[in-house]
Amino acid sequence: MAFTVIYDACVLYPSTLRDLLIRIAQAGLVQAKWTDRILDEVFTNLQANRPELNPAKLARTRELMMRAVRDCLVKDYEPLESALQLPDVKDHHVLAAAIKSRAQLIVTNNLRDFPEETLAPWNIEAVSADDFTLAQIDLDRQRVFAAVQQIADSWRYPPGTTADVLGRLERDGLVESTAALRAGQ
């Protein structure tokens, strides 16, 4: 069985990175989890920062995310929040969800908000999206590259190539991961 990971809002915000992380879960490499609160943060920020995006399309994206990954939603984690200590109280819900779901990893680009010494008693580690993806490439490069190809194939207007997808992922912070995928082409 795949190990369990919590995807933080910051890694679900960029569309191409979100797509890759979901496809990694669909490929069976990990069991991805998130909460309604994490998704609220993603989609509230998307609407605020990108007002040109159609709210109905954002709602559809959220619905598709929920359908895309089996058993992705963590519930009933809230009672754990008050017992947690993190630099930012707004992140307590992420750690609480990780504890509740018995996740081994929190995939986040806000590593300073999840100090190792705070996560260690829970046997949870915070890793960047780049380090997480690089680890998935090390485990099964073909499946990760297939996910990149699937993203390229899904782009219609305009059509995309794997080079286009890798370019966007690199822009989203997957510098080492995209280099590893390019090197193996």
C-alpha positions as CSV (number, residue, x, y, z in Angstrom):
1,M,0.0,0.0,0.0
2,A,1.2,3.5,-0.9
3,F,2.3,5.8,2.0
4,T,0.0,8.7,2.9
5,V,0.7,12.3,2.3
6,I,-1.1,15.5,3.0
7,Y,-0.9,18.1,0.2
8,D,-0.8,21.6,1.7
9,A,-2.7,24.5,0.0
10,C,0.5,26.1,-1.4
11,V,1.3,23.0,-3.5
12,L,-2.3,22.7,-4.8
13,Y,-2.5,26.3,-5.8
14,P,-0.5,26.2,-9.1
15,S,-2.6,24.4,-11.6
16,T,0.1,22.3,-13.3
17,L,1.7,21.3,-10.0
18,R,-1.7,20.4,-8.6
19,D,-2.4,18.3,-11.7
20,L,1.0,16.4,-11.4
21,L,0.5,15.8,-7.7
22,I,-3.0,14.4,-8.3
23,R,-1.7,12.2,-11.1
24,I,1.0,10.9,-8.9
25,A,-1.7,9.8,-6.4
26,Q,-3.8,8.3,-9.2
27,A,-0.8,6.3,-10.4
28,G,-0.8,4.7,-6.9
29,L,2.6,6.1,-5.8
30,V,1.0,7.7,-2.8
31,Q,-2.3,8.1,-1.0
32,A,-2.9,11.8,-1.2
33,K,-5.1,13.5,1.4
34,W,-6.4,17.0,2.0
35,T,-9.2,18.7,3.9
36,D,-12.1,21.0,2.9
37,R,-10.2,23.7,4.7
38,I,-7.1,23.2,2.6
39,L,-9.2,23.3,-0.5
40,D,-11.0,26.4,0.8
41,E,-7.7,28.1,1.1
42,V,-6.6,27.1,-2.4
43,F,-9.8,28.2,-4.1
44,T,-10.4,31.4,-2.1
45,N,-6.8,32.5,-2.9
46,L,-7.3,31.6,-6.6
47,Q,-10.5,33.6,-6.8
48,A,-8.9,36.6,-5.0
49,N,-5.6,36.5,-7.0
50,R,-7.2,35.6,-10.4
51,P,-10.6,37.3,-10.5
52,E,-10.8,36.5,-14.3
53,L,-11.2,32.8,-13.4
54,N,-14.8,31.7,-13.7
55,P,-16.1,30.7,-10.2
56,A,-18.1,27.9,-11.7
57,K,-15.0,26.5,-13.3
58,L,-13.1,26.7,-10.0
59,A,-16.0,24.9,-8.3
60,R,-15.8,22.2,-11.0
61,T,-12.0,21.9,-10.5
62,R,-12.6,21.3,-6.8
63,E,-15.2,18.7,-7.5
64,L,-13.0,16.9,-10.0
65,M,-10.1,16.9,-7.5
66,M,-12.4,15.2,-5.0
67,R,-13.4,12.5,-7.6
68,A,-9.9,12.1,-8.9
69,V,-8.3,10.7,-5.7
70,R,-10.1,8.0,-3.8
71,D,-10.5,8.6,-0.1
72,C,-8.7,12.0,-0.2
73,L,-10.8,13.9,2.3
74,V,-9.7,14.0,6.0
75,K,-12.5,14.7,8.4
76,D,-12.8,15.1,12.2
77,Y,-9.3,16.3,12.7
78,E,-10.4,19.6,14.4
79,P,-10.2,18.4,18.0
80,L,-6.4,17.8,17.6
81,E,-5.7,21.4,16.5
82,S,-5.7,23.0,20.0
83,A,-3.0,20.7,21.2
84,L,-0.6,21.6,18.5
85,Q,2.3,24.1,18.4
86,L,3.5,25.5,15.1
87,P,5.0,28.8,14.2
88,D,1.8,29.8,12.4
89,V,-1.5,28.9,14.1
90,K,-3.1,28.9,10.6
91,D,-1.2,25.7,9.9
92,H,-2.5,23.7,12.9
93,H,-5.3,22.2,10.7
94,V,-2.7,20.8,8.2
95,L,-0.7,19.0,11.0
96,A,-4.0,17.9,12.6
97,A,-5.1,16.4,9.3
98,A,-1.7,14.7,8.9
99,I,-2.0,13.1,12.4
100,K,-5.6,12.1,11.9
101,S,-4.8,10.4,8.5
102,R,-1.6,8.9,9.8
103,A,0.3,10.6,7.0
104,Q,4.1,10.2,6.8
105,L,4.6,13.4,4.9
106,I,3.2,16.9,4.6
107,V,4.0,18.2,1.1
108,T,4.4,21.9,1.4
109,N,6.6,24.7,0.1
110,N,6.3,26.5,3.5
111,L,8.9,24.2,5.3
112,R,9.7,26.8,7.9
113,D,6.1,26.6,9.1
114,F,6.5,22.9,9.9
115,P,9.7,22.5,12.0
116,E,11.2,19.1,12.1
117,E,11.3,19.0,15.9
118,T,7.6,19.7,16.1
119,L,6.7,17.0,13.5
120,A,9.1,14.3,14.8
121,P,6.9,13.1,17.7
122,W,4.2,12.4,15.2
123,N,6.5,10.5,12.8
124,I,5.7,13.1,10.1
125,E,8.1,14.9,7.9
126,A,7.5,18.1,5.9
127,V,9.0,18.1,2.4
128,S,9.0,20.5,-0.5
129,A,7.0,19.7,-3.6
130,D,10.3,19.4,-5.5
131,D,11.9,17.0,-3.0
132,F,8.6,15.0,-2.9
133,T,8.4,14.7,-6.7
134,L,12.1,13.9,-7.0
135,A,11.6,11.0,-4.5
136,Q,8.7,9.8,-6.7
137,I,10.9,10.0,-9.8
138,D,13.5,7.9,-7.9
139,L,10.8,5.3,-7.1
140,D,9.2,5.1,-10.5
141,R,10.4,7.5,-13.1
142,Q,8.2,6.0,-15.8
143,R,5.0,6.6,-13.9
144,V,5.9,10.2,-13.1
145,F,6.9,10.9,-16.7
146,A,3.7,9.3,-17.8
147,A,1.8,11.7,-15.6
148,V,3.7,14.6,-17.3
149,Q,2.8,13.2,-20.7
150,Q,-0.9,12.9,-19.6
151,I,-0.9,16.5,-18.6
152,A,0.5,17.6,-22.0
153,D,-2.0,15.4,-23.7
154,S,-4.9,17.0,-21.8
155,W,-4.0,20.5,-22.9
156,R,-6.1,21.4,-25.9
157,Y,-6.2,25.2,-26.2
158,P,-3.3,25.5,-27.0
159,P,-2.1,21.9,-27.3
160,G,0.9,21.1,-25.0
161,T,4.1,19.1,-25.1
162,T,6.0,17.5,-22.3
163,A,8.5,20.3,-22.7
164,D,5.7,22.9,-22.0
165,V,4.6,21.0,-18.9
166,L,8.1,20.7,-17.6
167,G,8.6,24.4,-18.2
168,R,5.5,25.2,-16.1
169,L,6.5,22.8,-13.4
170,E,10.0,24.4,-13.2
171,R,8.3,27.8,-12.9
172,D,6.2,26.3,-10.1
173,G,9.4,25.4,-8.2
174,L,10.1,21.8,-9.3
175,V,13.7,22.7,-10.4
176,E,15.5,19.5,-9.5
177,S,12.5,17.3,-10.5
178,T,12.2,18.8,-14.0
179,A,16.0,18.5,-14.5
180,A,15.8,14.8,-13.5
181,L,12.9,14.2,-15.9
182,R,14.6,16.1,-18.8
183,A,17.8,14.2,-18.2
184,G,16.0,10.9,-18.6
185,Q,14.3,11.8,-21.9
